């Protein structure tokens, strides 16, 4: 049978070779007739695809496009008369987009079946989805249908992620949820799945970073905060624990960097002192002598700010109470 690929770049294969079409309008017309196999009035098709032309010119363009389809794919492709056009349902044609929809409907039926059957159906569906519907086309009629298939694809990935989670296959769940975010960075359920899986694997740092990415994506793209269930998935104890683990993990790098920064600052101040001109070595030695008092002052300053913050928060809670 003829193979028509609409999910991703447009492609037609027949008898083992790729069929090339002379114009994009012909490709778009074929896609429309396959996605909408019911009978169509010629006037409607002419107005849809050649809206900028006169009525007579649009009808002529439609007639030429239909003849091109018959020439390239066979006269039996279409059922047409003087007023209507439709895809011949008996024509041996396989198309990925209708097949994807059929598999997704089968997945809904298989939802109540054992995990293996449901997983296999969903995995088949996501394999069919090579990319957005007619990715290189920008006709107005395509946009809502492209979004429909895209949403079905994301739903399939999310269902797969949930099933992998329930089977404790966290690595596969993470890979699948990341595919969701590749297509939709602000997809909050995918972020929730990733946070859970990272936490289940004991990767506190990754879970915290995922939460931060979720907050950032939601605010940048949708101007909203995370839903309560997302925040509920990160209890205060978990957030504190993950934050602690994160900073402990970077401490071996962060502490030497901060020390070198402080030493460089103090040494530079010594070099710029208005008194005797010091050599670089003398300035570094002077900086080392002042390093301990400098760090102590920073610690005391941090404690002071923390105490003030606690007092302010305590006062606000009393007022709120």
N, C-alpha and C positions, 0 to 999 in steps of 0.2 A: 504493500500500500504506500501511497504518498505520505511522507512525514512532514508535518508543518509545526515549526517551533516558534511560539509566540512569547514564551517566558524568557526574557533576555533578548539578545539580538534576533531579528527576524531571519528565518532560514527555511527553505523548502528543499526536501530531498526526494528524488524519485528515481527508482531503478539504480540506486547506488550513486547518483550524482546530484550535485547541488544545482537547483534551477535558479537562474538569474532573471530578474524582472527589469524591464526597461525604465519603469518609473515607480516612485514611491507610492503614488496614488493607487497603482494597481495592487501593490502589496497590502496597503491599508484596506482597500476594498475587499480583498480576499479574507483578510483577518476579520473584518466586520461580518461578512457573510458566514464565516465559520463560527464566530462567537454568538451570532444571532441567526440561527438556521431557519427561522420562520420566513414566510413570504414577505417581500418588501416591494412597495410601489417604486417604479422607476423614477418618478418625480421626486420622491423622498431621497433616494440615493443620489440623484444628480444634485439636489440642493445641499445635501450633507457634505459631499466631497468636492463640489465645484461651486461653492457659494458665491465666489467672486466673479463668476462668469454669467453671461446672459443665459436665459432658459434654454434657448436652442443650442448654444455652445456647450452647456452643461450636459444636455442629453446626448450630444455627439461624443463628448469625452467619455461618458458612461458607456456608450455603445462600443467605443474603441477599447476601453479597459476590459469589458466583458469578452470581447473577441480575443484579446491578448490572453486572458485566463484560459479560454477554451483551447487556444493554440498551444500553450505551454503545458497544460495539465489534462487536456482531453475534453471533447465535447460533452461527455457525460458528467462533467463536474457540476453543471448548473441546470436547474429547471427554470426556464424563462419563456415568457411570451411577450407580446407587444406592450403590456402594462406592468408586469410583475417579474421579479427575479428572486430566486431562492437557491440555497445550496441543495444539491441532490443528496439526500441522506443515504442513498445506496452506493454512493461513490466511495471507493476504498481509501479512506483518509484517516490518519491518526494525528491528533493534535495534542500537544502537551497541556494547554490551558484547560480545555474541557476535561481531560483526563485527571488533571490536578483537582478540579472541582469534584469529580466523581469519587476520587479517593478520599477527599475530605469528608464527603457525605458518608462514605463507608466507615470512616473513622468515628463519626458521631454515633453510628450504629454499633460499632465495636467498643465504644467507651465502657460499656457494662460487661464486656467479655474479659477473660484473663489477660494479664499484662502482656504476654507474648504477642497475642493477636493485635492488640491495640498499638503496641510499640511498632510492630512490623508495618502496620498501615500508615502510621504517622511518618515513619522513616522513609517509606515509599513516596509520600507526599512531598517531603522536603527535598528529596532527591530530584523530583520533577521540576522544582522551582530553581531554574538557572539564573534568574534575575527578574527585574521588574517587567511587567507586561509591555511588549513592544518598546523596549528601552530607548530606542533612537527615534521614536515618533512623538509628535507633539500636537496631534489633533485633539480638539476639545472633547470629543466623545470618548477618547481613550482614557483621559485622566481619572474619572470616577471608577472605571473598571480596573485600571492599574492599582488604585488604592484598595479596591475590594480584594484583589488577589494578594496584594502585599499584606493586608491585614489577616487573611486566611493563613498565609505563610507564617507570620509572627505567632498567631494562635497555635499553629501546629508545633512550632519550636517551644512555646511555653508549656504546652501539654507534655511534650517530650521531656522537658526539664523537670517538670513535676513528677513524672513517672520515674525518671532516673533517681531523683531525690528519694522517692519512696522506697526504691530498691537499694538505697545507700551507694549508688554508683556516682559518687560526687564528682569525679573527674569528668565523666561524660556530661553530667548536669552542668558543670562549669563551662565546658566547651560549647554546649548548646545555648546556654544563656548568653554567652559572649557573642554568638552569632545574632541573637536578637538585638543586642546593643550596637552591633556593627551596622544594622539597618535602622535602628531607632534608639539613639543614645539616651533619650529621656524615658525609656520604657521602665517604669518603676517596678512592676512585678519581676522583671529580669534582674534588676539590682537586688531586690529582696532575695531571690533565689541564690544569687552569688554570695551575698552576705551570709546566708545560712550555711551554704556549702563550705565556704572558707572557714567559718567558725567551727563547723563539724570536723574539719580536717585539722583543727588546732592552729590555723594560720591567722592569728589575731591581727597582725599587721595588714594583711590583704583584706580582711573583713572591714577594718576601720577605713582603709583607703577606698574600698568600694562604697561605703556609706558616704564618704566625703564626695566621691564622684557623683553619686546619686543626687545629693543636695545641690551640687554645682550645676549638673545637667538640668535639673528641674527648674532651678532659678533662672538659668541663662535662656533656656528654650521655651519654657512655659510660664515663667514668672510666678511659680508656686513653691510652697514648702512641701517636704515629704508628707505623705499620708500618715495618719496615726498608726496604722498597722506596720509601716516601715520603721517608725520611731519605736514602736512597741517591740519590734524585733530586736532592737538594740537597747536593752535595759541599761539603767545608769551604771550598774555594776559592770556590765560588759563593756560599755564605752570607757569607763575608767580603767578597766583591766587592759583593754586593747590599746588605749593611749599610753598606759604605763609600759606595756610590752613594746610598743613602737619606739618610744623614746629610749628605752633600755637597749633596743637593738641598734640604734644609731649612735648611742653614747660613745662607743670606742672611736668613732670618727669625729663626732661633734665636739667632744671635750678637747682633743688636741687642736682642732681648728680654732676654737674659742680662745684657748691659751695662747696660741701663736698670734691670733689677732690682737689680744690684749698686750702681749709682749711687743708686737710691732708698734702699737699705738704709743705705749710708754717710751719705747726707744726713740720714736720719732719726736716726741715731746722733749726728750732730753737733748736731742740734736738741735732742736729749734730754740733751746733755752738761750736767753739773752746773755748769759755769762760766758765762761770759757768754752771755746769750741772743742767739742769732744770728738774723738774718733768713733767710727762705727762700732768697734769692739767695746769701747768704753760706754757708749750709749746702750748697747745690748746688756752689758753687765749692770748698768744703772737701772735699766728696765726690769731685769730679773729681781733686783732688790725691791722694786716697787710693786712687783706682780702680786705678792701675797696681800699687802694692804688693799690693792685695787680690787682683787677678787673678793676680799672680805667686805669691802664697801658695797660691791654689787650684790652680795648675798643679803647684807643687812637692808639694802634698799628694796630688794625683792620681798623680804619678810615684811617690811613696813607697808609696802603696797598691798600685799596679801592681807595683812591685818586690817588695813583700811577697807579693803573690799569686803571682808567678812563682816565688819561692823556695819557697812552700808547695807549689805544684804540682810543682816539681822534686823536692822532698823526698818527696812522695807517690809519684811515678813511680819514684824509687830504691827506696823501700820495697816498692812493688808488684813491681819487678823482682827 
